[in-house]
């Protein structure tokens, strides 16, 4: 009985580790997409301002 509890604990720990690793990757991916979107928005805005100043 005691071996099953230890095995269950190890299994739950491994599952938790895998889920945490997956969630961290998903969150980092979302942060990268957000940063890329913000960078392109800033770039487009600066291009428009440069065009306005040139004219």
C-alpha positions in Angstrom: 0.0 0.0 0.0 2.8 2.4 0.9 4.5 1.7 -2.5 1.4 2.8 -4.3 1.3 6.1 -2.5 4.9 6.8 -3.3 4.3 5.8 -7.0 1.2 8.0 -7.1 3.2 10.9 -5.6 6.0 10.5 -8.2 3.5 10.3 -11.0 1.6 13.4 -9.9 4.9 15.3 -9.5 5.9 14.3 -13.1 2.5 15.2 -14.5 2.6 18.6 -12.7 6.1 19.2 -14.0 5.1 18.4 -17.6 2.0 20.6 -17.3 4.0 23.5 -15.9 6.6 23.2 -18.6 3.9 23.2 -21.3 2.1 26.2 -19.8 5.4 28.1 -19.5 6.1 27.5 -23.2 2.6 28.6 -24.2 2.8 31.8 -22.1 6.2 32.6 -23.5 4.9 32.1 -27.0 2.1 34.5 -26.3 4.4 37.1 -24.9 6.6 36.9 -28.0 3.6 37.4 -30.3 2.5 40.4 -28.3 6.0 41.9 -28.4 6.2 41.4 -32.1 2.8 43.0 -32.7 3.8 46.0 -30.5 7.1 46.3 -32.4 5.4 46.3 -35.8 2.9 48.8 -34.6 5.6 51.2 -33.4 7.5 50.7 -36.6 4.5 51.6 -38.7 3.8 54.6 -36.6 7.3 55.9 -36.9 7.2 55.4 -40.7 4.0 57.5 -40.9 5.6 60.2 -38.7 8.7 60.2 -40.9 6.6 60.5 -44.0 4.7 63.5 -42.5 8.0 65.2 -41.5 9.5 64.7 -44.9 6.5 66.3 -46.7 
